[in-house]
Amino acid sequence: MASKTFVVSGSCDQGGSCTLYGRITSRDGTGVAGNPGEGYALKKADVATMVLRIASTNDVPNTLAPVPAPVITPAATMFDTLQTSTNDAAYGGDRTGFNFRWEVPLGIMIYGGRTYLFQVVVTTVGGKVGYCNWSVTTNPTRMPPQGN
């Protein structure tokens, strides 16, 4: 995998959904070359396993609380070609593009004012292991009381 772990940060509303984008590369990938030093973009067939882990900050300082994570698959989250804002108008990243996209479902980020950490552990068919990390801070929702 790429020699460095990348972290992408953002925010979203408490109880809401957001989309995680990434460019997952490896020296043994079979896709196009990414940016210099990144290796080659992974295609669906390059991925042997993909595991999603989720944790959130909580009320205890310097600790993380595990959050149940759904199963994700390369077939549902990976692209065999790099996608850009031409393919997905919501993508605001670089011009090189992404080959991973996952919509965080409603009900995962239920607490406001916390940071949720998402990690995808990818193992290639060649046996290389890489970690892709996202950090999403939730904005507390302030709804008016019922009946007003």
Buried (B, 14 or more C-beta within 10 A) or exposed (E): BBEEEBEBEEEBEBBBEBEBBBBBBBEBBBBBEBEEEBBBBBBBEBBBEBEBBBBBBEEEEEEBBEBEBEEBEBEEBBBBEBBBBEEBEEBEBEEBBBBBBBEBEEEBBBBBEBBBBBBBBBBBEEEBEBBBBBBBBBEEEEEEEEEE
